[in-house]
Amino acid sequence: MKLFILFTFTAVLLSCGNPSSESTTEGAGAEEKTVTLYTHRHYDVDKEIYAAFEKETGIEVNVVKAGADELIQKMEIEGDQSPADLLLTVDAGRLVRAHEKGLLQPITSDVVSGSIPAYLRAEDDSWVGLTKRARVIVYHPDRVDTSKLSTYEALVDPEWKGRILIRSSGNIYNQSLLASIVAHAGEDAAKTWAEGMVTNFARRPKGNDRDQVKAILAGEGDLAVINTYYLGLLRNATDEQSAKAGNAVKIFFPNQDGRGTHVNISGIGLAKYAPHAEAATRLIEYLASKPVQERFASINYEYPANPEAKISEELESWGSFKEDKLPLTKLGEMNRAAVMTFDVAGWE
Amino acid sequence: MAIPLLVVLLSLAKGTGETWAHLTRYFLLRYLGNSLVLVGGVGILSTILGVSAAWAVSRYAFPGRELVVKLLYLPLAIPTYIMAYAYVGFLGNGGTLVRIEEMIGLSPSGIDFMNLGGLIWVLALSLYPYVYASCRVAFSGLPASLRSASALLGASGLRYFFTVALPLATPAIVGGVFLVTMEVLNDYGAAKYYGINTFTTGIFRTWTALEDLRSATYLAALLILFVLVAVYLSRLARGRRSFVTQSVSGSECSARIVARGWRQWLVVGAVGTPLFFGLALPLGQLLWWVSGEPAWGISFSLAWVGLQSLLVAIAAAVACLVLALALVFLSRWNQLDVLRPISKLSVIGYAVPGAIIGIGTIGSSQLIVDFFADNYGWRIGYLFYGSSLVLLYAYAFRFLAVAYHPLEAHCLKLGKPLAEAAYLLGDGKLRALRNIELPLLVPAMVSALFLVFVDTLKELPLTLILKPYDLNTLSIAAYTYAEDEQLAKAAPPALLLILLVAIVLWSISFGKEAKR
């Protein structure tokens, strides 16, 4: 029992970290040596980039990883004593929500506004996109006639009955896609589309994006709507069955003759009560810079938000495409309408 | 202890949110239905698995029994979402089964496992150890005299099991199934992956996608109500019956017998089924994933993460045990009637989705932070956000039920006579507790410690929200990779987690078992 108590104390002490250095370095004018990042991203490359930033600037990056919704809730409750400097999410919708709740402040940096195009930033620059992912159609070349593929809207044609694979409506990428349709065509059109998709489903929505591609290979359906970076990861997987599934399908960018393919971002916002706003801005500038963008985006097969950064070879091979340049703020504003539409349409 | 819960309940006063009409119209009933089927299915399946396995190892002797007794606990160490991924990785498209079929020349076809039945199977196999653990304690405490008496009266082994042993183990089974039910209600990752909408995924949908925290809190409160009813029913089922068994002098526990003929196969089935499907298959799949990952290995950083997890889990287990003991005895001594409703309230932490508790905990600790900021101008936020204190507090709140139930069940079996005898002989309450009751409770205490330990190791939502930044745990490491569909990278921390549980399992003695 004594051993247990000893353990208990050690555990508490160990994890107490170093609170004193945290609270005393906040004085005005003092050089900011830490920055606290709340993030929903959890890729190994992120960790390496933060370490490189620390080496270059001497600013330590404290990372809190959790779901974006929990992090926003946490920031909201913590209020003006929140230790968060930055919020990094994997979609625009959550950043817009954080902004609506008054949790963000404008990023004042010419470097950032100079390197990231305006449609990938908030109107008041309170958040910026760092990487882009497109939601595309992948199909089995033997079973799908490419000439029949055109737009997201065309997927509801009777032609595709029982052939479409897509994950559930709980997924944020599906919500954003539908939100973009709501923004472009209105709620009624979005509802008709969602209902048409449900009619054409090959199976009840389940699994993740990779599972949809594997299901194409297994013959459960002929085409799937997935995010680009999952295809990149599948094709380059060490596991040969995954690679086989990834290589069995071809990629199609929809809506090229119209508004363009739907894209979403992974983006970062500056916290309203950031104790280290200056250091935080430096980190954003670092993440938006060309060399970091190339690394940040390429390892995960994402498209860099900085147009000067080169895209990876794999993405290059997929060809260039026209993006839907709908201001991303719309995705956040329409997200709730999209979810309710999914419920009404019976898209599980 | 119940403050986070109160914070949640108080927010009910603000009324339902604006999407309430939408969600009652479109999905509430369907989600509720799924949850009920899930709870029922997992409850039945895990009872069958847990009780039969516990009976087989308590009653029968067979080679390797000691090893099997412990192995049967291990599926608990595999987080349910990892088990869910492992099953799809094995049976699904492009999975291990397909590979094997290709190798032996069969036409490759996966088995679709991502449905309600599959989810029931996965949850039951990773949760049955709760039933098994409490039944082991109950069965191993059955005095030999009962068995001999039954045999003298002409009861067959089967009849002894159904009419004597099983009824006596009822509180233990009910306690175990209660824990299983709570875990099922709390499951999020596995259900989400399989595309099954449950009440809990509904709470999250309302909160995160519909952006209506108030309605989500309402749903959580409904869940709490549901659990209260379940608690009440389980007490009703127990009624006024007594489960006290008195052991007469001599051998306390009947000797185990060697099974022959058809019984032998039953025993093999009872322990083999959970071991194969709950342990060997998912473990095999995890190892397969690890072997496919080039840069794997128990690296130093992984070991450090493991150590942190270990320390936090031990701290949480001890805290829960102490609190649970206090609750059991204080309410037993009856001097503090006030404690009865509180003891019921605080064990509900287990049923409330972890994320909701997390919010309640942040909310209540924020009250303290604000108090100091307003009155003294102290900025003590870092104390709460930079240390594990809040996290430990939340764990204790969340897992109190896990420690409380086995202890309470065991206490009921011990009954009061021993303590009463001690009082008659002039012992005070505390002395009787220390000298007589606690030593008798050791098996239940060990099992309570172990369950909380494992639960804390696996815990996700609370840890994610409340952990300080320099703390990292195995479950977080496994989850973050799995969520991003990088299963090969999720496997090493998951395996280390299982290994840790195994080491702890082998180093602790399960009370009576070891002494004999």
HADDOCK unambig.tbl for C-alpha pairs under 7 A between the chains (distance, minus, plus):
assign (segid A and resid 4 and name CA) (segid B and resid 318 and name CA) 6.94 0.50 0.50
assign (segid A and resid 7 and name CA) (segid B and resid 311 and name CA) 6.37 0.50 0.50
assign (segid A and resid 7 and name CA) (segid B and resid 315 and name CA) 6.61 0.50 0.50
assign (segid A and resid 8 and name CA) (segid B and resid 311 and name CA) 6.97 0.50 0.50
assign (segid A and resid 8 and name CA) (segid B and resid 314 and name CA) 6.79 0.50 0.50
assign (segid A and resid 8 and name CA) (segid B and resid 315 and name CA) 4.34 0.50 0.50
assign (segid A and resid 11 and name CA) (segid B and resid 311 and name CA) 5.11 0.50 0.50
assign (segid A and resid 11 and name CA) (segid B and resid 312 and name CA) 5.70 0.50 0.50
assign (segid A and resid 11 and name CA) (segid B and resid 315 and name CA) 6.81 0.50 0.50
assign (segid A and resid 12 and name CA) (segid B and resid 388 and name CA) 5.86 0.50 0.50
assign (segid A and resid 12 and name CA) (segid B and resid 389 and name CA) 6.71 0.50 0.50
assign (segid A and resid 15 and name CA) (segid B and resid 387 and name CA) 5.70 0.50 0.50
assign (segid A and resid 15 and name CA) (segid B and resid 388 and name CA) 5.77 0.50 0.50
assign (segid A and resid 15 and name CA) (segid B and resid 470 and name CA) 6.88 0.50 0.50
assign (segid A and resid 15 and name CA) (segid B and resid 471 and name CA) 6.11 0.50 0.50
assign (segid A and resid 16 and name CA) (segid B and resid 386 and name CA) 5.99 0.50 0.50
assign (segid A and resid 16 and name CA) (segid B and resid 387 and name CA) 3.98 0.50 0.50
assign (segid A and resid 16 and name CA) (segid B and resid 388 and name CA) 6.18 0.50 0.50
assign (segid A and resid 17 and name CA) (segid B and resid 386 and name CA) 6.46 0.50 0.50
assign (segid A and resid 17 and name CA) (segid B and resid 387 and name CA) 6.53 0.50 0.50
assign (segid A and resid 17 and name CA) (segid B and resid 470 and name CA) 6.61 0.50 0.50
assign (segid A and resid 19 and name CA) (segid B and resid 382 and name CA) 6.10 0.50 0.50
assign (segid A and resid 19 and name CA) (segid B and resid 383 and name CA) 6.88 0.50 0.50
assign (segid A and resid 19 and name CA) (segid B and resid 386 and name CA) 6.25 0.50 0.50
assign (segid A and resid 42 and name CA) (segid B and resid 480 and name CA) 6.22 0.50 0.50
assign (segid A and resid 62 and name CA) (segid B and resid 469 and name CA) 6.16 0.50 0.50
assign (segid A and resid 63 and name CA) (segid B and resid 469 and name CA) 5.76 0.50 0.50
assign (segid A and resid 64 and name CA) (segid B and resid 469 and name CA) 5.22 0.50 0.50
assign (segid A and resid 65 and name CA) (segid B and resid 464 and name CA) 6.77 0.50 0.50
assign (segid A and resid 66 and name CA) (segid B and resid 464 and name CA) 5.24 0.50 0.50
assign (segid A and resid 66 and name CA) (segid B and resid 465 and name CA) 6.36 0.50 0.50
assign (segid A and resid 69 and name CA) (segid B and resid 208 and name CA) 6.06 0.50 0.50
assign (segid A and resid 70 and name CA) (segid B and resid 465 and name CA) 6.52 0.50 0.50
assign (segid A and resid 77 and name CA) (segid B and resid 363 and name CA) 6.44 0.50 0.50
assign (segid A and resid 78 and name CA) (segid B and resid 366 and name CA) 6.66 0.50 0.50
assign (segid A and resid 81 and name CA) (segid B and resid 381 and name CA) 6.15 0.50 0.50
assign (segid A and resid 168 and name CA) (segid B and resid 195 and name CA) 6.39 0.50 0.50
assign (segid A and resid 170 and name CA) (segid B and resid 205 and name CA) 6.81 0.50 0.50
assign (segid A and resid 205 and name CA) (segid B and resid 195 and name CA) 6.31 0.50 0.50
assign (segid A and resid 206 and name CA) (segid B and resid 193 and name CA) 6.53 0.50 0.50
assign (segid A and resid 206 and name CA) (segid B and resid 194 and name CA) 5.39 0.50 0.50
assign (segid A and resid 206 and name CA) (segid B and resid 195 and name CA) 4.31 0.50 0.50
assign (segid A and resid 207 and name CA) (segid B and resid 193 and name CA) 5.10 0.50 0.50
assign (segid A and resid 207 and name CA) (segid B and resid 194 and name CA) 5.67 0.50 0.50
assign (segid A and resid 207 and name CA) (segid B and resid 195 and name CA) 6.48 0.50 0.50
assign (segid A and resid 208 and name CA) (segid B and resid 193 and name CA) 6.89 0.50 0.50
assign (segid A and resid 214 and name CA) (segid B and resid 93 and name CA) 5.75 0.50 0.50
assign (segid A and resid 214 and name CA) (segid B and resid 94 and name CA) 6.45 0.50 0.50
assign (segid A and resid 215 and name CA) (segid B and resid 93 and name CA) 6.20 0.50 0.50
assign (segid A and resid 218 and name CA) (segid B and resid 93 and name CA) 6.15 0.50 0.50
assign (segid A and resid 238 and name CA) (segid B and resid 292 and name CA) 6.53 0.50 0.50
assign (segid A and resid 238 and name CA) (segid B and resid 293 and name CA) 6.96 0.50 0.50
assign (segid A and resid 239 and name CA) (segid B and resid 292 and name CA) 6.15 0.50 0.50
assign (segid A and resid 241 and name CA) (segid B and resid 94 and name CA) 5.27 0.50 0.50
assign (segid A and resid 242 and name CA) (segid B and resid 94 and name CA) 6.75 0.50 0.50
assign (segid A and resid 336 and name CA) (segid B and resid 209 and name CA) 6.30 0.50 0.50
assign (segid A and resid 336 and name CA) (segid B and resid 210 and name CA) 5.19 0.50 0.50
assign (segid A and resid 339 and name CA) (segid B and resid 209 and name CA) 6.49 0.50 0.50
assign (segid A and resid 339 and name CA) (segid B and resid 210 and name CA) 6.63 0.50 0.50
assign (segid A and resid 343 and name CA) (segid B and resid 26 and name CA) 6.12 0.50 0.50
assign (segid A and resid 344 and name CA) (segid B and resid 26 and name CA) 6.53 0.50 0.50
